[in-house]
Amino acid sequence: MASRQRVDASRLAAYDVLKAVRVDDAYANLALPHVIAEHGLSGRDAAFTTELVSGTIRWQGTYDAIIDACLTKPRLEAKVRDALRLGVHQLLAMRVPDHAAISSSVELIRARVGVGPAGLTNAVLRKVSGHDLDGWIRRVAPDPSTDPVGFASVAHSHPRWVVEAFTEALGGADELAALLAADNAAPRVTLVARPGQAEVAELLAAGGEPGRLSPYAVTLVGGDPSAIPAVADGRAGIQDEGSQLVALTLAQADVVGRDARWLDVCAGPGGKAALLAALAAERGALVLANERQHHRARLVVRGVRASSAGLLGVVTGDGTRPPWREESFDRVLVDAPCSGLGALRRRPESRWRRTPADLDDLVPLQRRLLTRAIDAVRPGGVVVYATCSPVLAETSGVVDAVLAEREDAQLEAVRQLWPHRDGTDAMFIATIRRTHLGS
Ligand SMILES: C[S@@+](CC[C@H](N)C(=O)[O-])C[C@H]1O[C@@H](n2cnc3c(N)ncnc32)[C@H](O)[C@@H]1O
């Protein structure tokens, strides 16, 4: 048995976040700051907890295969599994000495679950410490020559159906390992300097590097973004470059004639609406930001607080039964509700929560939203349809199905961004032009 030591607050906090994710469907990135504050952690301890939680959730699929291989009985209580996963992450992916990872996990089990599973925890983690991560993957993953999807699923900790959907979206398996690996690396924080409100130089001075795709992007090397004055007062924001490109694609598409009224159909929580309103203000146009959920519409109001010059208003409404008149906008964005499987770098738990059945609800909604968005734009205007998912059913599947039913709209451009190629979330961006009937 491992020697007794007191379990530290940073591991208790990590366990509590995993529990909140499992039991309350919490998002780890939202639960973390609360739990870290509750335990009074800061600095290195807070960073330790953050890495322990994020890494454990990302690698959960791989770790479960390893844990299962070390069990003599197949059943394991969920709370014991949570503690074991944390222990495995410390053993295989963090620079924690084996004895500390094992004994602190045993103490964590005693503190949060009880003495019963302490022996099992000790035995499993001792076995796990016998090999490194690559050694375990060789032992527990299927043979890649006979089951490449199964191998990728275990080796890169993604559900099998997600591996299949990504392979299809990539058009083959050549880049699959690079994509799955990119999903497992924590992204750096990217900021947006909203034009007319903040200067890129201001953010660079705070210790950032220029973005690669958006002229308004600055990637932070470290530090707390909310401590930067431009971020604190809403002139700049935290926004992935892929999301910036969605707004830029809408703003930069050619529109002949009137260019005064823009619509963001699915605006909550408001990151793209804020950039759109800043871009609109530069040319005297106005953005109407719509969101179905009232509490998310309130987040939009807060998010666009520095962009009022380009804002027509924020409304709560259902984009499938819109309150606005047809053909009344010049540019329309549909940033559709989607599976979110393109943002796994920052939402590590989504891969385990989502199921193929989610698409049965999402795809019909996405089609209705896009159809109504095309109705809302005037002939000659543009609609951008975007998802933070590369899954074909939600991306070109939706666009193709909607356009097949319309003679008054045509596809102009499609862009699929990828974490491993572009360093962004896997955003899908389709530009559609409303034409005159039959033209
Ligand atoms: C991907 S998020 C939008 C993100 C947002 N554009 C941003 O940049 O912050 C999709 C949003 O669509 C909203 N939504 C879902 N169904 C809707 C509907 N029928 N009409 C309008 N909004 C809807 C969701 O509540 C969610 O806030």
The ligand as an SDF file (V2000), in Angstrom:
LIG
                    3D

 27 29  0  0  0  0  0  0  0  0999 V2000
  -23.0060   28.5570  -32.5750 C   0  0  0  0  0  0  0  0  0  0  0  0
  -23.9790   29.4930  -31.5010 S   0  0  0  0  0  0  0  0  0  0  0  0
  -23.7180   31.1200  -32.1120 C   0  0  0  0  0  0  0  0  0  0  0  0
  -22.4270   31.7470  -31.6660 C   0  0  0  0  0  0  0  0  0  0  0  0
  -22.3970   33.2470  -31.9220 C   0  0  0  0  0  0  0  0  0  0  0  0
  -22.5990   33.5630  -33.3150 N   0  0  0  0  0  0  0  0  0  0  0  0
  -21.1010   33.8840  -31.4570 C   0  0  0  0  0  0  0  0  0  0  0  0
  -20.2140   34.1380  -32.2650 O   0  0  0  0  0  0  0  0  0  0  0  0
  -20.9890   34.1700  -30.2560 O   0  0  0  0  0  0  0  0  0  0  0  0
  -25.6020   29.1620  -32.0420 C   0  0  0  0  0  0  0  0  0  0  0  0
  -26.6740   29.9720  -31.3460 C   0  0  0  0  0  0  0  0  0  0  0  0
  -27.9100   29.7570  -32.0250 O   0  0  0  0  0  0  0  0  0  0  0  0
  -28.9490   29.8410  -31.0840 C   0  0  0  0  0  0  0  0  0  0  0  0
  -30.1540   29.2530  -31.6850 N   0  0  0  0  0  0  0  0  0  0  0  0
  -30.5630   27.9800  -31.6670 C   0  0  0  0  0  0  0  0  0  0  0  0
  -31.7160   27.8460  -32.3320 N   0  0  0  0  0  0  0  0  0  0  0  0
  -32.0420   29.0720  -32.8000 C   0  0  0  0  0  0  0  0  0  0  0  0
  -33.1310   29.5890  -33.5450 C   0  0  0  0  0  0  0  0  0  0  0  0
  -34.1210   28.7980  -33.9530 N   0  0  0  0  0  0  0  0  0  0  0  0
  -33.1510   30.9000  -33.8340 N   0  0  0  0  0  0  0  0  0  0  0  0
  -32.1530   31.7110  -33.4200 C   0  0  0  0  0  0  0  0  0  0  0  0
  -31.1040   31.2870  -32.7010 N   0  0  0  0  0  0  0  0  0  0  0  0
  -31.0490   29.9810  -32.3970 C   0  0  0  0  0  0  0  0  0  0  0  0
  -28.3870   29.1120  -29.8890 C   0  0  0  0  0  0  0  0  0  0  0  0
  -29.0800   29.4620  -28.7160 O   0  0  0  0  0  0  0  0  0  0  0  0
  -26.9320   29.5740  -29.8950 C   0  0  0  0  0  0  0  0  0  0  0  0
  -26.7910   30.6900  -29.0700 O   0  0  0  0  0  0  0  0  0  0  0  0
  1  2  1  0
  2  3  1  0
  2 10  1  0
  3  4  1  0
  4  5  1  0
  5  6  1  0
  5  7  1  0
  7  8  2  0
  7  9  1  0
 10 11  1  0
 11 12  1  0
 11 26  1  0
 12 13  1  0
 13 14  1  0
 13 24  1  0
 14 15  1  0
 14 23  1  0
 15 16  2  0
 16 17  1  0
 17 18  1  0
 17 23  2  0
 18 19  1  0
 18 20  2  0
 20 21  1  0
 21 22  2  0
 22 23  1  0
 24 25  1  0
 24 26  1  0
 26 27  1  0
M  CHG  2   2   1   9  -1
M  END
$$$$
